[in-house]
Amino acid sequence: MKRVPIAVMLVTVSCAVFAQKPPVYPAKGQSPSQQASDDSACYSWAKQNTGIDPAVVAQTPPPPSGPTGARVAGAARGAAAGAIVGDVANDNAGHGAAVGATAGVLAGGARSRRQHAAQAQAAQNTQQSELTTYWHAYGACMQGRGYTVS
């Protein structure tokens, strides 16, 4: 397994978190140091008032994509159905069960991939929603301090 240096991971997380940060412009002649101070205060305020820490949200791992047993369950269902069809069609339940099990494995794998994709999409939607909530609060704070937030 390839190891990624911690500095690279922090930069990646920082980029992902702050990619959604709205641009903020001083509207009342605030100095860069005042803007940095206000930015820090609003970051903390939004974190406290929303209960969302964008750095933690961005580090949330995706849902596990390990085996779910869908292939085994599909094989069992397919073998059972195939045995019935094979027995009725040509008095060869064993051959029908083998064909059904193979088809069941394929169907179970497809079902498993769809489930994993749906879980990943739901996790991404939740993460996006939390970050949007956080950045809206941050923007409101900055506007209250006299900045234009786009």
DSSP file (Angstrom, degrees, kcal/mol; ACC not computed):
  #  RESIDUE AA STRUCTURE BP1 BP2  ACC     N-H-->O    O-->H-N    N-H-->O    O-->H-N    TCO  KAPPA ALPHA  PHI   PSI    X-CA   Y-CA   Z-CA
    1    1 A M              0   0    0      0, 0.0     2,-0.3     0, 0.0     0, 0.0   0.000 360.0 360.0 360.0 133.9    0.0    0.0    0.0
    2    2 A K        -     0   0    0      1,-0.0     2,-0.4     2,-0.0     0, 0.0  -0.607 360.0-141.2 -79.7 132.0    1.3    3.4   -1.0
    3    3 A R        -     0   0    0     -2,-0.3    -1,-0.0     0, 0.0     0, 0.0  -0.794   7.8-149.3 -96.8 135.9    1.7    5.9    1.9
    4    4 A V        -     0   0    0     -2,-0.4     5,-0.1     1,-0.0    -2,-0.0  -0.892  25.7-111.2-104.5 129.5    0.9    9.5    1.3
    5    5 A P     >  -     0   0    0      0, 0.0     4,-1.8     0, 0.0     3,-0.5  -0.259  24.1-121.9 -58.6 146.0    2.8   12.1    3.3
    6    6 A I  H  > S+     0   0    0      1,-0.2     4,-2.5     2,-0.2     5,-0.2   0.846 110.7  58.7 -59.7 -36.5    0.6   13.9    5.9
    7    7 A A  H  > S+     0   0    0      1,-0.2     4,-2.1     2,-0.2    -1,-0.2   0.893 105.3  49.5 -61.9 -39.2    1.4   17.3    4.4
    8    8 A V  H  > S+     0   0    0     -3,-0.5     4,-2.3     2,-0.2    -1,-0.2   0.905 110.8  50.0 -66.0 -41.0   -0.1   16.2    1.1
    9    9 A M  H  X S+     0   0    0     -4,-1.8     4,-2.6     2,-0.2    -2,-0.2   0.909 110.6  49.6 -64.5 -41.6   -3.2   14.9    2.8
   10   10 A L  H  X S+     0   0    0     -4,-2.5     4,-2.8     2,-0.2    -1,-0.2   0.903 111.4  48.3 -65.2 -40.9   -3.7   18.2    4.7
   11   11 A V  H  X S+     0   0    0     -4,-2.1     4,-2.6     2,-0.2    -1,-0.2   0.914 112.2  49.8 -64.9 -41.8   -3.3   20.2    1.5
   12   12 A T  H  X S+     0   0    0     -4,-2.3     4,-2.2     2,-0.2    -2,-0.2   0.930 113.7  44.8 -62.2 -46.1   -5.8   18.0   -0.3
   13   13 A V  H  X S+     0   0    0     -4,-2.6     4,-2.6     2,-0.2     5,-0.2   0.919 112.9  51.7 -64.5 -43.5   -8.3   18.3    2.6
   14   14 A S  H  X S+     0   0    0     -4,-2.8     4,-2.6     1,-0.2    -2,-0.2   0.909 110.1  49.2 -60.0 -42.4   -7.8   22.0    2.8
   15   15 A C  H  X S+     0   0    0     -4,-2.6     4,-0.9     1,-0.2    -1,-0.2   0.915 112.4  47.6 -63.8 -42.4   -8.4   22.4   -0.9
   16   16 A A  H  < S+     0   0    0     -4,-2.2     4,-0.4    -5,-0.2     3,-0.2   0.904 115.2  45.2 -66.2 -40.8  -11.5   20.4   -0.8
   17   17 A V  H >< S+     0   0    0     -4,-2.6     3,-0.8     1,-0.2    -2,-0.2   0.935 118.2  40.5 -68.6 -46.8  -12.9   22.2    2.2
   18   18 A F  H 3< S+     0   0    0     -4,-2.6     3,-0.5     1,-0.2    -1,-0.2   0.448  90.2  87.1 -89.1   1.0  -12.1   25.7    1.0
   19   19 A A  T 3< S+     0   0    0     -4,-0.9    -1,-0.2    -3,-0.2    -2,-0.1   0.811  96.3  43.9 -64.5 -28.1  -13.1   25.1   -2.6
   20   20 A Q  S <  S+     0   0    0     -3,-0.8    -1,-0.2    -4,-0.4    -2,-0.2   0.521  83.3 121.3 -93.4  -7.2  -16.7   26.1   -1.5
   21   21 A K        -     0   0    0     -3,-0.5     3,-0.1    -4,-0.2    -3,-0.0  -0.372  67.4-121.8 -60.9 126.7  -15.6   29.1    0.6
   22   22 A P        -     0   0    0      0, 0.0     2,-0.1     0, 0.0    -1,-0.1  -0.406  28.2-102.7 -70.8 145.7  -17.4   32.1   -0.8
   23   23 A P        -     0   0    0      0, 0.0   127,-2.3     0, 0.0     2,-0.4  -0.463  38.0-157.7 -67.4 139.4  -15.2   35.0   -1.9
   24   24 A V  E     -A  149   0A   0    125,-0.2   125,-0.2    -2,-0.1    11,-0.0  -0.975   8.7-171.0-125.1 131.2  -15.2   37.8    0.6
   25   25 A Y  E     -A  148   0A   0    123,-2.8   123,-3.1    -2,-0.4     2,-0.3  -0.970  30.3-112.6-124.5 135.9  -14.4   41.4   -0.2
   26   26 A P  E     +A  147   0A   0      0, 0.0   121,-0.2     0, 0.0     3,-0.2  -0.508  32.0 179.2 -66.2 126.4  -13.8   44.3    2.2
   27   27 A A  S    S+     0   0    0    119,-1.5   120,-0.2    -2,-0.3   119,-0.1   0.543  76.9  44.0-104.1 -11.4  -16.7   46.8    1.7
   28   28 A K  S    S-     0   0    0    118,-0.5    -1,-0.1     0, 0.0   119,-0.1  -0.050 122.5 -89.0-127.5  32.1  -15.7   49.3    4.4
   29   29 A G        +     0   0    0      1,-0.2     2,-0.0    -3,-0.2    -2,-0.0   0.752  62.8 175.2  71.7  25.3  -12.0   49.6    3.8
   30   30 A Q        -     0   0    0    116,-0.2    -1,-0.2     1,-0.1   116,-0.0  -0.369  29.5-120.8 -64.6 142.1  -10.9   46.8    6.1
   31   31 A S     >  -     0   0    0      1,-0.1     4,-2.7    -2,-0.0     5,-0.2  -0.367  24.1-107.2 -77.0 161.7   -7.2   46.1    6.1
   32   32 A P  H  > S+     0   0    0      0, 0.0     4,-2.3     0, 0.0     5,-0.2   0.878 122.7  50.8 -57.5 -37.3   -5.9   42.7    5.1
   33   33 A S  H  > S+     0   0    0      2,-0.2     4,-2.1     1,-0.2     5,-0.1   0.893 110.4  48.6 -69.9 -36.6   -5.0   42.0    8.8
   34   34 A Q  H  > S+     0   0    0      2,-0.2     4,-2.9     1,-0.2     5,-0.2   0.906 111.4  50.8 -65.7 -40.4   -8.5   43.0    9.9
   35   35 A Q  H  X S+     0   0    0     -4,-2.7     4,-2.8     2,-0.2    -2,-0.2   0.905 109.5  50.1 -63.9 -40.9  -10.0   40.7    7.2
   36   36 A A  H  X S+     0   0    0     -4,-2.3     4,-2.2     2,-0.2    -1,-0.2   0.905 112.4  47.8 -63.4 -40.3   -7.8   37.8    8.4
   37   37 A S  H  X S+     0   0    0     -4,-2.1     4,-2.3     2,-0.2    -2,-0.2   0.927 114.1  45.8 -65.4 -45.4   -9.0   38.5   12.0
   38   38 A D  H  X S+     0   0    0     -4,-2.9     4,-2.8     2,-0.2     5,-0.2   0.887 110.6  54.5 -64.4 -39.1  -12.6   38.7   11.0
   39   39 A D  H  X S+     0   0    0     -4,-2.8     4,-2.3    -5,-0.2    -1,-0.2   0.931 110.2  46.0 -59.3 -46.9  -12.2   35.6    8.8
   40   40 A S  H  X S+     0   0    0     -4,-2.2     4,-2.2     2,-0.2    -2,-0.2   0.915 113.4  49.0 -63.4 -43.4  -10.9   33.6   11.7
   41   41 A A  H  X S+     0   0    0     -4,-2.3     4,-2.6     1,-0.2    -2,-0.2   0.905 113.5  46.3 -64.2 -41.0  -13.6   34.9   14.1
   42   42 A C  H  X S+     0   0    0     -4,-2.8     4,-2.9     2,-0.2     5,-0.3   0.847 108.4  56.2 -71.9 -32.9  -16.4   34.0   11.6
   43   43 A Y  H  X S+     0   0    0     -4,-2.3     4,-2.0    -5,-0.2    -1,-0.2   0.949 113.1  41.5 -59.3 -48.4  -14.9   30.6   10.9
   44   44 A S  H  X S+     0   0    0     -4,-2.2     4,-2.5     2,-0.2    -2,-0.2   0.908 114.5  51.5 -66.5 -42.1  -15.1   29.9   14.6
   45   45 A W  H  X S+     0   0    0     -4,-2.6     4,-2.7     1,-0.2     5,-0.2   0.929 111.3  46.5 -61.4 -46.6  -18.6   31.5   15.0
   46   46 A A  H  X S+     0   0    0     -4,-2.9     4,-2.0     1,-0.2     6,-0.5   0.891 112.3  51.3 -64.2 -38.7  -20.0   29.4   12.1
   47   47 A K  H  X S+     0   0    0     -4,-2.0     4,-1.5    -5,-0.3     5,-0.3   0.917 113.7  44.2 -63.4 -43.3  -18.5   26.3   13.5
   48   48 A Q  H  < S+     0   0    0     -4,-2.5    -2,-0.2     1,-0.2    -1,-0.2   0.902 117.2  44.3 -68.9 -41.5  -20.0   26.9   16.9
   49   49 A N  H  < S+     0   0    0     -4,-2.7    -2,-0.2    -5,-0.2    -1,-0.2   0.753 122.8  34.4 -80.6 -24.6  -23.4   27.9   15.7
   50   50 A T  H  < S-     0   0    0     -4,-2.0    -1,-0.2    -5,-0.2    -2,-0.2   0.663  95.2-132.3 -99.2 -19.8  -23.9   25.2   13.1
   51   51 A G     <  +     0   0    0     -4,-1.5     2,-0.5    -5,-0.3    -3,-0.1   0.653  68.4 123.9  74.4  14.2  -22.1   22.4   14.9
   52   52 A I        -     0   0    0     -6,-0.5    -1,-0.3    -5,-0.3    -2,-0.2  -0.933  46.3-165.9-114.7 127.4  -20.3   21.7   11.6
   53   53 A D    >>  -     0   0    0     -2,-0.5     4,-2.5     1,-0.1     3,-0.6  -0.944  10.9-155.6-107.7 111.2  -16.5   21.7   11.3
   54   54 A P  H 3> S+     0   0    0      0, 0.0     4,-2.2     0, 0.0     5,-0.1   0.808  92.5  56.2 -60.5 -29.6  -15.7   21.8    7.6
   55   55 A A  H 3> S+     0   0    0      2,-0.2     4,-1.0     1,-0.2     5,-0.1   0.899 111.0  43.9 -67.4 -38.9  -12.3   20.2    8.1
   56   56 A V  H <> S+     0   0    0     -3,-0.6     4,-0.6     2,-0.2     3,-0.3   0.905 112.5  52.3 -71.1 -41.9  -13.9   17.2    9.8
   57   57 A V  H >< S+     0   0    0     -4,-2.5     3,-1.1     1,-0.2    -2,-0.2   0.911 108.6  50.7 -60.4 -42.6  -16.7   17.0    7.2
   58   58 A A  H 3< S+     0   0    0     -4,-2.2    -1,-0.2     1,-0.2    -2,-0.2   0.780 108.7  52.4 -68.3 -25.7  -14.2   16.9    4.4
   59   59 A Q  H 3< S+     0   0    0     -4,-1.0    -1,-0.2    -3,-0.3    -2,-0.2   0.508  77.4 121.6 -87.6  -4.5  -12.2   14.1    6.1
   60   60 A T    <<  -     0   0    0     -3,-1.1    -3,-0.0    -4,-0.6    67,-0.0  -0.418  65.5-126.2 -62.0 122.9  -15.2   11.9    6.6
   61   61 A P        -     0   0    0      0, 0.0    -1,-0.1     0, 0.0    -2,-0.1  -0.326  24.1-103.3 -71.2 153.8  -14.4    8.7    4.8
   62   62 A P        -     0   0    0      0, 0.0     3,-0.1     0, 0.0    58,-0.1  -0.279  52.2 -80.1 -67.4 162.6  -16.7    7.3    2.1
   63   63 A P        -     0   0    0      0, 0.0    57,-0.1     0, 0.0    56,-0.0  -0.307  60.6 -88.9 -62.5 149.7  -18.9    4.3    3.1
   64   64 A P        -     0   0    0      0, 0.0    56,-0.0     0, 0.0     0, 0.0  -0.262  31.8-160.1 -61.1 145.3  -17.1    1.0    3.0
   65   65 A S        +     0   0    0     -3,-0.1     3,-0.1    55,-0.0    51,-0.1   0.012  44.7 129.0-116.3  28.1  -17.2   -0.8   -0.3
   66   66 A G  S    S-     0   0    0      1,-0.2    50,-0.0     2,-0.0     0, 0.0  -0.057  70.3 -57.6 -74.7-179.4  -16.5   -4.3    0.9
   67   67 A P        -     0   0    0      0, 0.0    -1,-0.2     0, 0.0    -2,-0.0  -0.281  41.6-172.2 -62.8 143.1  -18.4   -7.4    0.1
   68   68 A T        -     0   0    0     -3,-0.1    -2,-0.0     0, 0.0    -3,-0.0   0.463  45.2-110.6-113.5  -6.6  -22.1   -7.4    1.1
   69   69 A G  S  > S+     0   0    0      3,-0.0     4,-2.5     4,-0.0     5,-0.2   0.502  81.5 126.0  87.5   3.6  -23.0  -11.0    0.4
   70   70 A A  H  > S+     0   0    0      1,-0.2     4,-2.5     2,-0.2    39,-0.2   0.858  71.0  52.0 -65.7 -35.1  -25.2  -10.0   -2.5
   71   71 A R  H  > S+     0   0    0     37,-0.3     4,-2.6     2,-0.2    -1,-0.2   0.919 111.4  46.3 -67.3 -42.2  -23.3  -12.4   -4.9
   72   72 A V  H  > S+     0   0    0      2,-0.2     4,-2.4     1,-0.2    -2,-0.2   0.927 114.8  46.9 -65.8 -44.1  -23.8  -15.4   -2.5
   73   73 A A  H  X S+     0   0    0     -4,-2.5     4,-2.5     1,-0.2     5,-0.2   0.904 112.7  50.3 -64.1 -40.0  -27.4  -14.5   -2.0
   74   74 A G  H  X S+     0   0    0     -4,-2.5     4,-2.8    -5,-0.2    31,-0.3   0.900 109.8  50.7 -63.6 -40.3  -27.9  -14.1   -5.8
   75   75 A A  H  X S+     0   0    0     -4,-2.6     4,-2.7    29,-0.4    -2,-0.2   0.906 110.8  48.9 -63.6 -41.6  -26.2  -17.4   -6.4
   76   76 A A  H  X S+     0   0    0     -4,-2.4     4,-2.1     2,-0.2    -2,-0.2   0.931 114.4  44.5 -64.6 -45.6  -28.5  -19.2   -3.9
   77   77 A R  H  X S+     0   0    0     -4,-2.5     4,-2.5     1,-0.2     5,-0.2   0.925 115.5  48.5 -64.0 -42.9  -31.6  -17.6   -5.4
   78   78 A G  H  X S+     0   0    0     -4,-2.8     4,-3.1    -5,-0.2    23,-0.4   0.895 110.4  50.6 -64.8 -39.9  -30.4  -18.4   -8.9
   79   79 A A  H  X S+     0   0    0     -4,-2.7     4,-2.4    21,-0.4    -1,-0.2   0.906 111.2  49.0 -64.7 -41.3  -29.5  -22.0   -8.1
   80   80 A A  H  X S+     0   0    0     -4,-2.1     4,-1.7    -5,-0.2    -2,-0.2   0.944 115.8  42.1 -64.1 -47.0  -32.9  -22.6   -6.6
   81   81 A A  H  X S+     0   0    0     -4,-2.5     4,-2.6     1,-0.2     5,-0.2   0.918 114.6  51.7 -65.8 -42.1  -34.8  -21.1   -9.5
   82   82 A G  H  X S+     0   0    0     -4,-3.1     4,-3.2    -5,-0.2    15,-0.4   0.868 106.6  53.8 -63.4 -36.3  -32.5  -22.8  -12.0
   83   83 A A  H  X S+     0   0    0     -4,-2.4     4,-2.2    13,-0.3    -1,-0.2   0.907 110.7  46.3 -64.4 -41.1  -33.1  -26.2  -10.4
   84   84 A I  H  X S+     0   0    0     -4,-1.7     4,-2.3     2,-0.2     5,-0.2   0.946 116.2  44.1 -65.8 -48.1  -36.8  -25.8  -10.7
   85   85 A V  H  X S+     0   0    0     -4,-2.6     4,-3.1     1,-0.2     5,-0.3   0.925 114.7  49.6 -63.7 -43.8  -36.6  -24.6  -14.3
   86   86 A G  H  X S+     0   0    0     -4,-3.2     6,-2.1     7,-0.2     4,-2.0   0.880 111.6  48.7 -62.8 -38.3  -34.1  -27.4  -15.2
   87   87 A D  H  X S+     0   0    0     -4,-2.2     4,-1.1     4,-0.3    -1,-0.2   0.907 117.2  40.9 -68.5 -41.6  -36.2  -30.1  -13.6
   88   88 A V  H  < S+     0   0    0     -4,-2.3    -2,-0.2    -5,-0.2    -1,-0.2   0.910 119.3  44.3 -72.5 -42.5  -39.4  -28.9  -15.4
   89   89 A A  H  < S-     0   0    0     -4,-3.1    -3,-0.2    -5,-0.2    -2,-0.2   0.931 139.2  -8.7 -74.2 -46.9  -37.7  -28.2  -18.7
   90   90 A N  H  < S-     0   0    0     -4,-2.0    -3,-0.2    -5,-0.3    -2,-0.2   0.127  89.7-104.2-144.4  27.0  -35.5  -31.3  -19.2
   91   91 A D  S  < S+     0   0    0     -4,-1.1    -4,-0.3    -5,-0.2     2,-0.3   0.818  87.8 115.8  53.3  35.2  -35.4  -33.3  -16.1
   92   92 A N     >  +     0   0    0     -6,-2.1     4,-1.9     1,-0.1    -5,-0.2  -0.663  28.6 164.0-133.6  78.7  -31.9  -32.0  -15.2
   93   93 A A  H  > S+     0   0    0     -2,-0.3     4,-2.5     1,-0.2    -7,-0.2   0.840  74.2  59.0 -65.3 -34.4  -32.1  -30.0  -12.0
   94   94 A G  H  > S+     0   0    0      2,-0.2     4,-2.0     1,-0.2    -1,-0.2   0.922 107.8  44.2 -62.1 -46.2  -28.3  -30.0  -11.5
   95   95 A H  H  > S+     0   0    0      1,-0.2     4,-2.4     2,-0.2     5,-0.2   0.915 114.3  50.2 -65.8 -42.6  -27.6  -28.3  -14.8
   96   96 A G  H  X S+     0   0    0     -4,-1.9     4,-2.6     1,-0.2   -13,-0.3   0.885 109.4  51.6 -61.9 -39.1  -30.4  -25.8  -14.2
   97   97 A A  H  X S+     0   0    0     -4,-2.5     4,-2.6   -15,-0.4    -1,-0.2   0.900 109.6  49.8 -65.4 -40.7  -29.1  -25.0  -10.7
   98   98 A A  H  X S+     0   0    0     -4,-2.0     4,-2.0     2,-0.2    -2,-0.2   0.925 113.7  44.7 -64.1 -44.9  -25.5  -24.4  -12.1
   99   99 A V  H  X S+     0   0    0     -4,-2.4     4,-2.3     1,-0.2    -2,-0.2   0.925 114.9  48.9 -64.6 -44.1  -26.8  -22.1  -14.8
  100  100 A G  H  X S+     0   0    0     -4,-2.6     4,-2.4    -5,-0.2   -21,-0.4   0.882 109.3  52.3 -63.3 -39.3  -29.1  -20.3  -12.3
  101  101 A A  H  X S+     0   0    0     -4,-2.6     4,-2.2   -23,-0.4    -1,-0.2   0.909 109.3  49.8 -64.4 -41.6  -26.3  -19.9   -9.8
  102  102 A T  H  X S+     0   0    0     -4,-2.0     4,-1.9     1,-0.2    -2,-0.2   0.934 113.1  45.7 -62.2 -46.7  -24.0  -18.3  -12.4
  103  103 A A  H  X S+     0   0    0     -4,-2.3     4,-2.5     1,-0.2    -1,-0.2   0.883 111.4  53.8 -63.9 -37.1  -26.7  -15.9  -13.4
  104  104 A G  H  X S+     0   0    0     -4,-2.4     4,-2.8     2,-0.2   -29,-0.4   0.874 105.3  52.9 -65.9 -38.0  -27.5  -15.2   -9.8
  105  105 A V  H  X S+     0   0    0     -4,-2.2     4,-2.3   -31,-0.3    -1,-0.2   0.928 111.4  46.8 -62.1 -44.7  -23.8  -14.3   -9.0
  106  106 A L  H  X S+     0   0    0     -4,-1.9     4,-2.1     2,-0.2    -2,-0.2   0.927 114.5  46.1 -63.3 -45.2  -23.8  -11.8  -11.9
  107  107 A A  H  X S+     0   0    0     -4,-2.5     4,-2.4     1,-0.2    -2,-0.2   0.902 112.2  51.5 -65.4 -40.2  -27.1  -10.3  -10.8
  108  108 A G  H  X S+     0   0    0     -4,-2.8     4,-2.4   -37,-0.2   -37,-0.3   0.883 108.9  51.2 -64.0 -38.7  -26.0  -10.1   -7.2
  109  109 A G  H  X S+     0   0    0     -4,-2.3     4,-2.3     2,-0.2    -1,-0.2   0.908 110.5  48.2 -64.5 -42.4  -22.8   -8.4   -8.2
  110  110 A A  H  X S+     0   0    0     -4,-2.1     4,-2.1     2,-0.2    -2,-0.2   0.908 111.8  50.0 -64.2 -41.3  -24.7   -5.8  -10.2
  111  111 A R  H  X S+     0   0    0     -4,-2.4     4,-2.3     1,-0.2    -2,-0.2   0.907 110.1  51.0 -62.9 -41.9  -27.1   -5.3   -7.2
  112  112 A S  H  X S+     0   0    0     -4,-2.4     4,-2.5     1,-0.2    -2,-0.2   0.909 109.1  50.2 -63.4 -43.0  -24.1   -4.8   -4.9
  113  113 A R  H  X S+     0   0    0     -4,-2.3     4,-2.3     1,-0.2    -1,-0.2   0.897 110.6  49.9 -63.4 -39.9  -22.5   -2.2   -7.2
  114  114 A R  H  X S+     0   0    0     -4,-2.1     4,-2.3     2,-0.2    -1,-0.2   0.906 110.9  49.7 -64.2 -40.9  -25.7   -0.3   -7.4
  115  115 A Q  H  X S+     0   0    0     -4,-2.3     4,-2.4     2,-0.2    -2,-0.2   0.920 111.6  47.9 -63.8 -44.0  -26.0   -0.3   -3.6
  116  116 A H  H  X S+     0   0    0     -4,-2.5     4,-2.5     1,-0.2    -2,-0.2   0.905 111.9  49.9 -64.2 -40.9  -22.5    0.9   -3.1
  117  117 A A  H  X S+     0   0    0     -4,-2.3     4,-2.3     1,-0.2    -1,-0.2   0.905 111.2  49.1 -64.2 -40.9  -23.0    3.7   -5.7
  118  118 A A  H  X S+     0   0    0     -4,-2.3     4,-2.3     2,-0.2    -2,-0.2   0.902 111.8  48.8 -65.7 -41.0  -26.2    4.8   -3.9
  119  119 A Q  H  X S+     0   0    0     -4,-2.4     4,-2.3     2,-0.2    -2,-0.2   0.912 111.9  48.9 -64.8 -42.5  -24.5    4.8   -0.5
  120  120 A A  H  X S+     0   0    0     -4,-2.5     4,-2.3     1,-0.2    -2,-0.2   0.908 111.9  49.2 -64.1 -41.4  -21.6    6.8   -1.9
  121  121 A Q  H  X S+     0   0    0     -4,-2.3     4,-2.5     2,-0.2    -2,-0.2   0.908 110.7  50.0 -64.9 -41.9  -23.9    9.3   -3.5
  122  122 A A  H  X S+     0   0    0     -4,-2.3     4,-2.2     2,-0.2    -2,-0.2   0.906 111.3  49.0 -63.0 -41.6  -25.9    9.7   -0.3
  123  123 A A  H  X S+     0   0    0     -4,-2.3     4,-2.4     2,-0.2    -2,-0.2   0.908 111.9  48.8 -64.5 -41.6  -22.7   10.3    1.7
  124  124 A Q  H  X S+     0   0    0     -4,-2.3     4,-2.6     2,-0.2    -2,-0.2   0.901 110.5  50.8 -65.3 -40.8  -21.6   12.9   -0.8
  125  125 A N  H  X S+     0   0    0     -4,-2.5     4,-2.4     2,-0.2    -2,-0.2   0.903 111.2  48.3 -63.1 -41.3  -25.0   14.6   -0.7
  126  126 A T  H  X S+     0   0    0     -4,-2.2     4,-2.4     2,-0.2    -2,-0.2   0.926 112.4  48.5 -63.9 -45.5  -24.9   14.8    3.1
  127  127 A Q  H  X S+     0   0    0     -4,-2.4     4,-2.3     1,-0.2    -2,-0.2   0.924 112.3  48.7 -60.5 -45.7  -21.3   16.1    3.1
  128  128 A Q  H  X S+     0   0    0     -4,-2.6     4,-2.3     1,-0.2    -1,-0.2   0.903 111.0  50.6 -61.3 -42.9  -22.2   18.8    0.5
  129  129 A S  H  X S+     0   0    0     -4,-2.4     4,-2.3     2,-0.2    -1,-0.2   0.909 110.5  48.8 -63.2 -43.5  -25.3   19.8    2.5
  130  130 A E  H  X S+     0   0    0     -4,-2.4     4,-2.4     1,-0.2    -1,-0.2   0.915 112.3  48.0 -64.2 -42.9  -23.3   20.2    5.7
  131  131 A L  H  X S+     0   0    0     -4,-2.3     4,-2.8     2,-0.2     5,-0.2   0.893 110.6  51.7 -66.1 -38.3  -20.6   22.3    4.0
  132  132 A T  H  X S+     0   0    0     -4,-2.3     4,-2.0     2,-0.2    -2,-0.2   0.925 110.3  49.0 -62.7 -44.3  -23.3   24.5    2.3
  133  133 A T  H  X S+     0   0    0     -4,-2.3     4,-1.8     2,-0.2    -2,-0.2   0.928 112.9  48.0 -59.0 -46.6  -24.9   25.1    5.7
  134  134 A Y  H  X S+     0   0    0     -4,-2.4     4,-2.4     1,-0.2    -2,-0.2   0.945 111.7  47.7 -61.2 -49.9  -21.6   26.0    7.3
  135  135 A W  H  X S+     0   0    0     -4,-2.8     4,-2.4     1,-0.2    -1,-0.2   0.801 108.1  56.1 -67.7 -27.8  -20.5   28.4    4.5
  136  136 A H  H  X S+     0   0    0     -4,-2.0     4,-2.1    -5,-0.2    -1,-0.2   0.923 109.7  46.0 -65.6 -43.0  -23.9   30.1    4.6
  137  137 A A  H  X S+     0   0    0     -4,-1.8     4,-2.1     2,-0.2    -2,-0.2   0.918 112.4  50.6 -64.9 -43.1  -23.4   30.8    8.3
  138  138 A Y  H  X S+     0   0    0     -4,-2.4     4,-2.4     1,-0.2    -2,-0.2   0.930 110.5  49.8 -58.9 -46.4  -19.8   32.0    7.7
  139  139 A G  H  X S+     0   0    0     -4,-2.4     4,-2.5     1,-0.2    -1,-0.2   0.885 108.3  52.5 -61.8 -39.9  -21.0   34.3    4.9
  140  140 A A  H  X S+     0   0    0     -4,-2.1     4,-2.0     2,-0.2    -1,-0.2   0.903 109.8  49.5 -63.0 -40.6  -23.7   35.8    7.2
  141  141 A C  H  X S+     0   0    0     -4,-2.1     4,-0.9     2,-0.2    -2,-0.2   0.931 111.6  47.7 -63.6 -46.0  -21.1   36.5    9.8
  142  142 A M  H  <>S+     0   0    0     -4,-2.4     5,-1.7     1,-0.2     3,-0.5   0.885 110.5  51.9 -65.2 -37.9  -18.7   38.2    7.3
  143  143 A Q  H ><5S+     0   0    0     -4,-2.5     3,-1.8     1,-0.2    -1,-0.2   0.901 105.9  55.4 -63.4 -39.2  -21.6   40.3    5.9
  144  144 A G  H 3<5S+     0   0    0     -4,-2.0    -1,-0.2     1,-0.3    -2,-0.2   0.732 104.4  54.6 -64.7 -22.0  -22.4   41.4    9.5
  145  145 A R  T 3<5S-     0   0    0     -4,-0.9    -1,-0.3    -3,-0.5    -2,-0.2   0.291 130.0 -92.6 -95.4   8.8  -18.8   42.6    9.8
  146  146 A G  T < 5S+     0   0    0     -3,-1.8  -119,-1.5     1,-0.3  -118,-0.5   0.772  81.4 130.3  92.7  27.2  -19.1   44.7    6.8
  147  147 A Y  E   < -A   26   0A   0     -5,-1.7     2,-0.6  -121,-0.2    -1,-0.3  -0.810  56.8-123.5-110.8 154.4  -17.8   42.5    3.9
  148  148 A T  E     -A   25   0A   0   -123,-3.1  -123,-2.8    -2,-0.3     2,-0.5  -0.866  28.1-163.0 -93.2 125.3  -19.4   41.8    0.6
  149  149 A V  E      A   24   0A   0     -2,-0.6  -125,-0.2  -125,-0.2   -10,-0.0  -0.945 360.0 360.0-114.3 125.2  -19.8   38.0    0.2
  150  150 A S              0   0    0   -127,-2.3  -126,-0.1    -2,-0.5    -1,-0.1   0.441 360.0 360.0 -93.1 360.0  -20.4   36.6   -3.3
